């Protein structure tokens, strides 16, 4: 599997867009968790796609993304993120 910087960058960007979170919002949300970043540092990291796994997970956490699914792929992008809807659990009776 090839998880290039570009694919991981697109996954993070898609999660931000899906939730309506701007880079400025991300600066604020990270700051609330004690992670100090500037708008320009976040913009730069995301546009380059060169960020640590810690930064990636911190971003997903503060925007409320609790699950991502990475599928084996052959297409350009097959990283699938969680849906916005709540999961319905069926109980066996």
Secondary structure, 3 states (H helix, E strand, C coil): CCCCHHHHHHHHHHHHHHCCCCHHHHHHHHHHCCCCCCHHHHHHHHHHCCCCHHHHHHHHHHCCCCCEEECCCCCCCCEEECCCCCCCCCCCC
